[in-house]
Amino acid sequence: MERIQKYIVCDGLGEGILIIDEGGSMTMPFFCPLCEFIMNNRDDFSAYSRFNCCTECEMTFAQPNRDMWDSGWRPDEKVLNSYKERIMNKSLNLFLDEEDN
């Protein structure tokens, strides 16, 4: 597997970050344009470059509806609000080492 170095640079506009790699550069938003949750890991940036959304939205909406997605389909507001509510009410699984107890 080839490893590509990427750099993250503040774009100065306060609207996103600039990702620079060997293939060029791309500005990405701080928040997913679909669900409006923060883009917080490398997988989100990869998903954004493929589908213009975060990884969770890619797996929930884009991948299962690939043909419709590619034609411009997006979930309606009711579906998105239900999805966001489910995510916000999801319990966090925290694991502590014995040293932390």
Sequence and secondary structure as in RCSB ss.txt:
>XXXX:A:sequence
MERIQKYIVCDGLGEGILIIDEGGSMTMPFFCPLCEFIMNNRDDFSAYSRFNCCTECEMTFAQPNRDMWDSGWRP
DEKVLNSYKERIMNKSLNLFLDEEDN
>XXXX:A:secstr
      EEEE SSSSEEEEEETTEEEEEESB TTT  B  SHHHHHHHHHHSS HHHIIIIITTTHHHHHTT   
 HHHHHHHHHHHHT        GGG 
